[in-house]
Every structure is written in C-alpha cells, then in structure tokens.
C-alpha cells in the first residue's frame, strides 16, 4: 500500500519520535507494565503503515460485497438496510411468550428470537420428574405443536423472521414451525428465519446435548439438506461461537472453534454428494461482542475473511454467496454484573456499537438486569432502543466499514486471522472438530482461558467497574422479573388435558414410522413434520430417537 521509500522514511521518523519524544513520557510512568488485548495480542503505542506493510488492499481488504468480504458481506450494508433487530424472548407458557412477542413487534422489532426452557432443549416433557423446577424458567415450554400454534397466534410468519435457539431437538422444533406455517396457509418457501442446529458446541460449552455426535451430525445434515430444497429463505444452521465465548474462550478461539465447527458441518453435507453451492449460501453464524472494542470489531472482519478463504480453497465453492459469512451477534451476557446493574446499559451499548462497526446482519442487545433474572419489559425496551439510537441517530450506518483502513484495526484483523488459522490447522491435524472434542482439546482450551480471565479479575489485573473497581458499599437495587411459581403446575395440568384429547392411535402410528426412518439413511424431516402434526410430544419423539441413537455421556474433564 506504500512504496518502500515511503515505508523507510516512516520507520526512520517513528524511531526518532520514540527516542526523542515518547521516551520522555514513558519515564514518567504508564498505567500498566505491558498492554495487550484480552486474547493476548501485544499492543504498541501507535500503529502506522509499517505495521500493515504486507497488507495487499485488493487481496486482504477489497470492497464490501466482494470476496474476501473483510469490509462487509453486502456492497452498501446499512445504507441499504439496517440490521435485523432481535430480542431474545421466551418464558413460562406459550400464551405469555405470544404476548411478549406482540409487544416487541409493537415496539418496532422485525425479528423474533425464541428462548426455550431447559426441558424443551433436552427433549423432555414438562411432566417428567427430572424437569421439576425448570419448567418455563429460562425460556418458553414446548411440549407439542399445540404450544407452537399458541406462540404464533396472530403473528403472520411470512411477515417476521424467527430465530430459534435449539440444537439437539432442532429437527423437531423446525418441523413444528413448518407445520404452524402450513396452518397459516403458507408454503415452506415463504418462511424465513434461522434454526441454531449447532450441536458440536453443545458438547464443549452449553451441555444441552441428547444424542452422541455421529447421529447428531446426521440430524444437523438432514435439516441443512431439507431446508436447502424446501425453505430457501431459512438459515439452516447458526454456527455459534457465542456460547463457547460465554464459557470462557477468547476472541482468537471464538473465531477458530466456530469456523472449525463450520468446516465439520459442511464436510458432513458434502459427503452426501450435495454440491457445496446448493446449501452453503444459507449457512449462518452467531458471534458475541465483548467490551474490548477494537479487538471485537477486528474479530468479525477476520472471521469473514477466513471463511471466504476456507470455502474457496478447501471446498472449492464457486458461487460468491457461498463465501459470505453472514452472522447474528449478541452482546455478551457473561460480562454483565449483578453489582451496579444499570452500568450494564453502557456495556451493552459499547458491545452493540462494536457489532455494528464489525458488520453484523442482525443483533440482540442484552438487558441490564440479565445477571439477576429474565429481563423485564422495561429492560427489553431499553435494549431495543439502544439499537434504534445506533441505527437512526449515531451516523455510523451512513458509511460502509468506517474503520476500514485504520492501521490499528487492520493490524488486529491480520493478527486474529493468522492466530485463528493456527488453531484451525491444529484441529485439522487431530482429524477435525469432532475428534478434537472427543480428545477434550477444545474443552481444556476453553477452561484454561476462563481460569486465566477470572484470575486476572481476582488479582486486579483486569478491571470490572462495580466488581473490583469503583465499588460501592451500598447495594444497587432494581426491579426484576418475578417468576410465577404456579405456572409450572398450570403447564403440567394443561399437558395432561392435552394428552387425553388427542388421537393416541395416530400418535403411535407416526412414532413407529419415525422409528423406521431413524433406522434408515433417509432424511428425517418429512416424517418429523408428519409426526409433530399428529401432536406427538417432544419427549415421545426424542425417546424414539434415544432408543435408536443412544444418549451421550460427557467425558470427565480434569
């Protein structure tokens, strides 16, 4: 980008500045002995063309909407369309979730994002004894298609985009969504949204797995294959770094582990003889943004560039749409503090700004009270207004990739790309992500980094306002969401009545048909749609799959 003569002159001038000017100020002392990003990249005082002298503009940056997509996946980005504003919601029963969704839509939200309770995520009904105390607690309860019908009552599915954070039973919930669409008179191709469907990260981060990796990957690939044929507007998977970051990994690991998962899923579908360009354009990703502003922006730029390279060089994709890394971002729940919770509004704003400057396609902003409880309506509204102020008042949407060309941002982008690729190559040598998980390599990396981060906070080397810096003796209290203890009983009672009134013989017939398809290599989604339409419950369906596939038991991690 600069001639050799210019670079030599800049280098000479910089050395002179460091010796004659900077050194005098360093003698007076600096805040810390050393400066580095949270992922361990050492930082200089300033950045200049010297630090990016090997950067080739067209190869490494290029233009938005064109490979390698470093500067954005679409040419005009937010000048053409503001990102989709999603607020993760779902609690108690279907009726209350429906009310919350309608409230969010009335406040200007265009995309719904469903949180499911733990029993649903694990494929159990509310009346299973193992679920007591968890029914409707961290998300909405789904026992059958009947609940999905109530969630979307009065919400036309051709007018909203719906994201579902569901993994092990993703095929079941997707089938329910398709069935609700049919009942609204919609064809599958009219439905738009995302199903998370990312099982690999469950084994290392969230823990809501059911089946062993091999049959789980089969289900993931079934969803991708089916949607690529019949739901062209649906993102077939949301390959998620968010949860691994919440569990403790750093920005470099977030890129590497997420893309390594993506490589595994793509490989699984390609093995079926499906052309890469038939399904890759509908793959999507899910990242987080933390407080260290510039590293988070550079992380998102580096991930786009790396994925384009992987898809082109490893999988030989020819369609440019297959090279685009489109992603949703959620601000970092793990950074929110129970101490001085209103300070979280500032953290969320900073993280949301990083996501937008990093080029996200959709965004969820956490509630200030999430370290204490499910967000209240007031909290959710403030979170949504945060996005709306950024979109409509800040001016950051008027220029594509406004930080592109910053010496510092470009340097960080290059460093994150290179270091993430080193991880990916190490995982490749192990045989891929499933093998790296079986060897507990990923789990150990995440745990070690989580320990390192917490130790830095405990030792005062990393500051958290309200926790180890600017602490107040008086506890800050805010109004929080109150869970109705009677709701669990009401949900279980409703399920009991529901079971009495359905066609039990039809349920039995469809479950038997599901079992036969599970034993075969046929795509499971068509029969899954039939099965949920019979009003079989999620546990009945998952029990059939448990019998055929077995259940996964996690190895001990020391």
C-alpha positions in Angstrom: 0.0 0.0 0.0 3.0 2.2 0.4 6.3 2.3 -1.5 9.5 1.0 0.0 10.9 4.5 0.2 7.8 5.8 2.0 8.0 2.9 4.5 11.7 3.5 5.2 11.0 7.2 5.8 8.1 6.5 8.1 10.2 3.9 10.0 13.0 6.4 10.4 10.7 9.1 11.6 9.0 6.7 14.1 12.3 5.6 15.6 13.3 9.3 16.0 9.9 10.1 17.7 10.2 7.1 20.0 13.7 8.2 21.1 13.3 11.9 21.4 9.6 12.4 22.3 7.9 9.2 23.5 10.7 8.0 25.8 10.5 11.2 27.9 6.8 10.5 28.7 7.4 6.8 29.3 9.9 7.8 32.1 7.1 9.5 33.9 5.3 6.1 34.1 2.4 4.4 32.4 -0.8 2.8 33.8 0.5 -0.8 33.2 3.8 -2.6 32.7 2.5 -4.0 29.4 -0.5 -3.7 27.2 -2.2 -6.4 25.3 -5.7 -7.4 24.1 -7.7 -9.9 26.2 -6.7 -12.7 23.7 -3.0 -11.9 24.3 -2.0 -9.8 21.3 0.7 -7.4 22.5 0.0 -3.7 21.7 2.3 -0.9 20.6 1.8 2.7 21.5 0.7 3.6 18.0 0.1 1.9 14.7 1.3 3.1 11.3 1.8 1.8 7.7 4.8 -0.1 8.9 2.5 -2.5 10.9 0.5 -3.4 7.8 3.2 -3.2 5.2 2.4 -6.7 4.0 -1.3 -6.0 3.6 -2.5 -6.0 0.0 -5.6 -3.9 -0.4 -7.4 -5.9 -3.0 -6.4 -9.3 -1.6 -6.8 -8.6 2.1 -9.5 -5.9 2.2 -11.1 -5.5 -1.2 -14.5 -3.9 -1.4 -17.7 -4.7 0.5 -19.9 -7.3 -1.0 -17.0 -8.9 -2.8 -14.6 -11.6 -1.6 -12.8 -11.8 0.8 -15.7 -9.7 2.4 -13.4 -8.2 5.0 -15.2 -4.9 4.7 -18.7 -6.4 4.7 -20.9 -9.0 3.1 -23.0 -6.6 1.1 -21.9 -3.7 -1.0 -24.0 -0.9 0.6 -24.5 -2.6 4.1 -26.7 -0.4 6.3 -27.1 2.4 3.7 -29.5 -0.1 2.0 -31.0 -1.9 5.0 -30.5 -1.7 8.8 -29.6 -4.9 10.5 -32.4 -7.1 11.9 -33.1 -6.1 15.5 -33.8 -9.2 17.5 -34.6 -9.5 21.3 -34.2 -13.0 22.7 -37.5 -13.8 24.4 -39.5 -16.7 25.8 -40.6 -17.6 29.3 -43.3 -19.5 31.1 -46.1 -20.8 28.8 -46.9 -20.2 25.1 -49.5 -17.6 25.9 -47.2 -15.3 27.8 -44.5 -15.6 25.1 -47.0 -14.7 22.5 -47.9 -11.6 24.5 -44.2 -10.6 24.8 -43.6 -11.2 21.0 -46.5 -9.0 20.1 -45.2 -6.3 22.5 -41.8 -6.4 20.9 -43.3 -6.2 17.4 -45.3 -3.2 18.5 -42.1 -1.5 19.6 -40.5 -1.8 16.2 -38.8 -5.2 16.3 -38.7 -7.0 13.0 -37.2 -10.4 14.0 -38.2 -12.8 16.8 -35.7 -14.9 18.7 -37.1 -17.7 20.8 -35.6 -18.9 24.1 -36.7 -22.4 25.1 -36.7 -23.8 28.6 -34.2 -26.5 29.6 -36.7 -29.4 29.4 -37.5 -28.4 25.8 -33.8 -28.1 24.9 -33.2 -31.6 26.4 -36.2 -33.2 24.7 -38.3 -33.7 27.8 -42.0 -33.0 28.6 -42.9 -30.7 31.4 -44.4 -33.6 33.5 -41.1 -35.6 33.6 -39.9 -35.6 37.2 -36.4 -34.7 36.1 -37.8 -31.3 34.9 -39.3 -30.1 38.2 -38.2 -26.5 38.9 -37.1 -25.9 35.4 -40.4 -25.7 33.5 -40.7 -22.3 31.8 -37.8 -21.0 33.8 -35.2 -19.8 31.3 -37.4 -19.9 28.2 -40.8 -21.0 26.9 -42.1 -24.5 27.4 -42.8 -26.5 24.2 -44.5 -29.9 24.8 -46.2 -30.2 21.4 -47.2 -28.5 18.2 -50.2 -27.1 20.2 -47.8 -24.8 22.1 -46.1 -23.5 18.9 -49.6 -22.7 17.5 -50.3 -20.6 20.5 -46.9 -18.8 20.5 -47.5 -17.6 16.9 -51.2 -16.9 17.2 -51.9 -13.6 15.4 -48.3 -13.4 14.2 -48.1 -13.9 10.4 -45.0 -16.0 9.8 -44.5 -14.5 6.3 -44.0 -11.1 7.8 -41.4 -11.8 10.5 -38.1 -13.6 10.7 -37.8 -16.1 13.5 -34.6 -17.4 15.1 -34.8 -20.5 17.3 -32.1 -21.3 19.8 -32.5 -25.0 19.7 -29.9 -27.7 19.0 -30.3 -31.4 19.9 -34.1 -31.4 19.1 -33.7 -28.8 16.3 -35.4 -31.1 13.7 -38.4 -31.4 16.0 -38.9 -27.6 16.5 -38.2 -26.8 12.8 -40.9 -29.4 11.9 -43.3 -27.6 14.3 -42.5 -24.2 12.7 -43.2 -25.6 9.3 -46.5 -27.1 10.5 -47.6 -23.8 12.0 -46.8 -22.1 8.7 -49.0 -24.6 6.9 -51.9 -23.9 9.3 -51.5 -20.2 8.4 -51.8 -21.1 4.7 -48.1 -20.5 4.0 -45.8 -22.5 1.8 -42.4 -23.5 3.3 -40.6 -21.2 0.9 -42.4 -18.2 2.4 -40.9 -18.9 5.9 -37.8 -17.0 6.9 -35.6 -17.3 9.9 -32.8 -19.3 11.5 -32.6 -22.6 13.4 -29.5 -22.8 15.5 -29.0 -26.5 14.9 -25.3 -26.4 16.0 -24.7 -29.5 18.1 -20.9 -29.5 18.3 -20.7 -26.5 20.6 -23.1 -28.2 22.9 -20.5 -30.8 23.8 -18.0 -28.2 24.8 -20.0 -25.2 26.1 -23.7 -25.4 26.8 -24.3 -29.0 27.6 -27.8 -29.4 26.1 -27.0 -32.4 24.0 -29.0 -35.6 23.9 -27.5 -38.0 21.3 -23.9 -39.0 20.5 -22.0 -36.9 17.9 -22.4 -39.2 14.9 -26.3 -39.4 14.9 -26.4 -35.7 16.0 -24.4 -34.7 12.9 -26.8 -36.8 10.8 -29.7 -34.7 12.1 -27.9 -31.5 11.5 -27.2 -32.5 7.9 -30.8 -33.6 7.5 -32.0 -30.1 8.4 -29.5 -28.4 6.1 -30.3 -30.7 3.2 -34.1 -30.4 3.6 -34.1 -26.6 4.0 -31.8 -26.1 1.1 -34.5 -27.8 -1.1 -37.7 -26.5 0.5 -37.0 -23.5 2.7 -34.8 -21.3 0.6 -35.2 -18.2 2.9 -34.3 -20.1 6.0 -30.8 -20.2 7.5 -30.3 -23.9 8.0 -27.8 -23.6 10.9 -26.4 -20.8 13.1 -22.8 -21.9 13.7 -22.2 -20.5 17.1 -19.2 -19.0 18.8 -21.3 -17.1 21.3 -21.7 -20.0 23.7 -18.1 -21.0 23.6 -17.1 -17.4 24.4 -19.6 -17.3 27.2 -18.0 -20.5 28.5 -14.6 -18.7 28.6 -12.7 -18.8 25.3 -11.1 -15.6 23.9 -11.6 -13.8 20.6 -9.0 -15.9 18.7 -10.5 -19.2 20.0 -14.0 -17.9 19.2 -13.1 -17.5 15.5 -11.2 -20.7 15.3 -13.6 -23.0 17.1 -16.6 -21.6 15.3 -15.1 -21.9 11.8 -13.8 -25.4 12.7 -17.4 -26.4 13.6 -18.5 -24.9 10.3 -15.9 -27.0 8.4 -17.3 -30.2 10.1 -20.9 -29.4 9.1 -20.0 -28.5 5.5 -18.0 -31.7 5.2 -20.9 -33.8 6.6 -23.3 -32.4 4.0 -20.8 -32.6 1.1 -20.3 -36.3 1.9 -23.9 -36.9 0.9 -22.9 -35.8 -2.6 -24.7 -32.4 -2.4 -22.9 -29.6 -4.2 -21.4 -27.0 -1.9 -23.1 -24.2 -3.7 -26.6 -25.7 -3.2 -26.6 -25.2 0.6 -23.6 -23.0 1.6 -25.4 -19.7 0.8 -27.9 -20.4 3.7 -25.3 -21.2 6.4 -25.2 -18.5 9.1 -23.0 -17.8 12.1 -23.5 -16.4 15.6 -20.9 -14.4 17.4 -20.7 -12.3 20.5 -19.1 -8.9 21.2 -17.3 -8.1 24.4 -16.0 -4.9 25.9 -12.6 -4.7 24.3 -13.9 -2.6 21.4 -11.3 -2.8 18.6 -10.5 -6.4 19.1 -14.1 -7.3 18.7 -14.5 -5.3 15.5 -11.4 -6.9 14.1 -12.5 -10.3 15.1 -15.7 -10.1 13.0 -13.7 -8.8 10.0 -11.1 -11.5 10.3 -13.8 -14.2 10.6 -15.4 -13.1 7.3 -12.0 -13.1 5.5 -11.1 -16.6 6.8 -14.4 -18.2 6.0 -14.3 -16.9 2.4 -10.8 -18.4 2.0 -11.8 -21.7 3.6 -14.9 -22.1 1.4 -13.0 -21.3 -1.8 -9.7 -23.1 -1.2 -10.9 -26.1 0.9 -14.4 -26.8 -0.5 -14.0 -25.2 -4.0 -17.2 -23.1 -3.8 -17.8 -21.2 -7.0 -20.8 -19.1 -6.0 -19.7 -16.0 -4.2 -22.8 -16.3 -2.0 -21.2 -19.5 -0.6 -18.2 -17.4 0.6 -20.2 -14.9 2.5 -20.0 -15.3 6.3 -23.4 -13.8 7.4 -23.9 -13.6 11.1 -26.0 -12.7 14.0 -24.4 -11.0 17.1 -25.5 -10.9 20.7 -23.9 -8.7 23.3 -22.0 -10.6 26.0 -24.2 -11.9 28.8 -21.2 -13.1 30.7 -19.8 -9.5 31.0 -23.0 -8.3 32.8 -22.7 -7.7 36.5 -25.2 -8.1 39.3 -23.4 -5.3 41.1 -24.5 -1.8 39.8 -26.7 -3.4 37.1 -27.5 -0.1 35.4 -23.9 0.1 34.3 -24.7 -2.8 32.1 -26.6 -0.5 29.8 -23.3 1.2 29.0 -21.5 -2.2 28.4 -24.3 -3.3 26.1 -24.2 -0.1 24.1 -20.4 -0.4 23.6 -20.7 -4.0 22.6 -23.6 -3.3 20.2 -21.6 -0.5 18.6 -18.7 -3.0 18.0 -21.1 -5.4 16.4 -22.4 -2.8 14.0 -19.0 -1.5 13.1 -17.9 -5.1 12.6 -20.7 -5.6 10.1 -23.4 -7.8 11.7 -26.5 -8.8 9.9 -28.7 -9.0 13.0 -28.3 -8.1 16.6 -29.6 -8.9 20.0 -28.8 -6.5 22.9 -28.9 -7.9 26.4 -31.0 -6.5 29.2 -29.3 -4.6 32.1 -30.9 -7.0 34.5 -29.9 -10.3 32.9 -27.3 -11.0 35.6 -30.2 -11.1 38.0 -33.3 -12.5 36.2 -35.1 -12.8 32.9 -35.4 -9.2 31.5 -38.4 -7.1 32.4 -40.4 -5.3 29.6 -38.7 -2.1 30.6 -35.3 -3.6 30.3 -36.1 -5.2 26.9 -37.4 -1.8 25.6 -34.2 0.0 26.7 -32.1 -2.7 24.9 -34.1 -2.3 21.7 -33.9 1.5 22.0 -30.1 1.1 22.2 -30.1 -0.5 18.8 -32.5 2.1 17.4 -30.4 5.0 18.6 -27.3 3.5 17.0 -29.2 2.9 13.8 -31.0 6.2 13.4 -29.1 8.8 15.4 -25.4 8.0 15.5 -24.5 8.3 11.8 -22.5 5.0 11.9 -24.8 3.5 9.3 -24.1 6.1 6.7 -20.7 4.7 5.6 -19.7 1.1 4.9 -16.9 -0.2 7.2 -16.0 3.2 8.6 -13.0 1.8 10.5 -11.5 0.1 7.4 -8.0 1.4 6.7 -7.3 2.1 10.4 -3.7 1.0 10.9 -4.7 -0.5 14.3 -7.9 -2.2 13.1 -6.2 -3.7 10.1 -3.2 -4.9 12.2 -5.6 -6.6 14.7 -7.6 -8.1 11.9 -4.5 -9.7 10.4 -3.2 -10.9 13.8 -6.6 -12.5 14.7 -6.8 -14.1 11.2 -3.3 -15.7 11.5 -3.7 -16.9 15.1 -7.2 -18.4 14.5 -5.8 -20.2 11.4 -3.1 -21.7 13.5 -5.8 -23.2 15.8 -7.8 -24.5 12.8 -4.7 -26.2 11.4 -4.0 -27.8 14.8 -7.6 -29.1 14.9 -7.2 -30.4 11.3 -4.2 -32.4 12.4 -6.4 -34.0 15.2 -8.8 -35.2 12.5 -11.4 -32.4 12.8 -13.6 -30.8 15.4 -15.5 -34.0 16.5 -12.1 -35.7 17.2 -10.8 -32.6 19.0 -13.9 -32.6 21.2 -13.5 -36.4 21.9 -9.9 -35.7 22.9 -11.2 -32.9 25.2 -8.8 -30.5 23.5 -11.4 -27.8 23.0 -12.8 -28.2 26.5 -9.4 -27.8 28.0 -8.6 -24.7 25.9 -11.8 -23.0 27.0 -11.4 -23.9 30.7 -7.8 -22.8 30.8 -8.7 -19.4 29.2 -11.7 -19.0 31.6 -9.4 -19.6 34.6 -6.9 -17.1 33.2 -9.5 -14.4 32.8 -11.1 -14.9 36.2 -7.6 -14.9 37.9 -6.8 -11.6 36.2 -10.0 -10.1 37.6 -9.4 -11.6 41.1 -5.8 -10.2 41.0 -6.9 -6.8 39.9 -5.0 -7.0 36.6 -8.3 -6.7 34.6 -10.8 -4.1 35.7 -14.5 -4.6 36.0 -16.4 -1.5 37.1 -18.5 -2.2 40.2 -16.7 -5.5 40.9 -13.1 -4.7 41.5 -13.1 -1.0 40.6 -15.3 1.9 41.7 -17.1 -0.5 44.1 -19.9 1.0 46.2 -20.8 -0.2 49.6 -24.5 0.3 49.1 -26.2 -2.4 47.0 -27.8 -1.1 43.8 -31.4 -2.5 43.6 -33.6 -2.6 40.6 -37.0 -4.1 39.8 -36.5 -7.6 38.3 -38.7 -10.2 36.7 -40.7 -12.3 39.1 -41.3 -15.9 38.1 -44.8 -17.2 38.9 -44.3 -20.5 40.8 -47.8 -21.6 39.9 -47.1 -21.6 36.2 -45.2 -24.9 36.3 -48.3 -26.6 37.8 -50.6 -25.0 35.2 -48.3 -26.1 32.3 -48.2 -29.7 33.6 -52.0 -29.7 34.1 -52.5 -28.3 30.6 -50.3 -31.1 29.2 -52.3 -33.7 31.0 -55.5 -32.5 29.5 -53.9 -32.2 26.0 -52.8 -35.9 26.1 -56.4 -37.0 26.9 -57.9 -35.2 24.0 -55.6 -36.1 21.1 -55.7 -39.2 18.8 -53.5 -41.6 20.6 -53.6 -44.2 17.8 -52.4 -41.7 15.2 -49.6 -40.6 17.5 -48.5 -44.2 17.9 -48.6 -44.8 14.2 -46.5 -41.8 13.4 -43.9 -42.5 16.1 -43.5 -46.0 14.6 -42.9 -44.5 11.2 -40.4 -42.1 12.7 -38.5 -45.0 14.2 -38.2 -46.8 10.9 -36.8 -43.7 9.2 -34.4 -43.1 12.0 -33.0 -46.6 11.4 -32.5 -45.8 7.7 -30.4 -43.2 5.9 -33.4 -41.3 4.7 -33.8 -37.6 5.5 -35.8 -37.5 8.8 -37.5 -34.1 8.3 -40.5 -35.2 6.1 -41.6 -37.8 8.7 -40.8 -35.4 11.5 -43.3 -33.0 10.1 -45.9 -35.8 9.9 -45.1 -36.8 13.5 -45.5 -33.3 15.1 -48.7 -32.8 13.2 -50.1 -35.9 14.9 -49.5 -33.9 18.2 -46.9 -36.3 19.5 -45.0 -34.6 22.3 -41.3 -33.6 22.2 -40.4 -36.3 24.7 -42.2 -39.0 22.8 -40.4 -38.0 19.7 -37.0 -37.7 21.4 -37.5 -41.0 23.2 -37.8 -42.8 19.8 -34.5 -41.2 18.8 -32.9 -42.0 22.1 -33.8 -45.7 21.6 -32.3 -45.7 18.1 -29.3 -43.4 18.6 -28.4 -43.7 22.3 -27.6 -40.9 24.7 -24.2 -39.0 25.0 -22.3 -39.1 28.2 -19.7 -36.4 28.6 -16.1 -37.4 29.5 -14.6 -36.2 32.8 -12.5 -33.0 32.3 -9.8 -32.5 34.8 
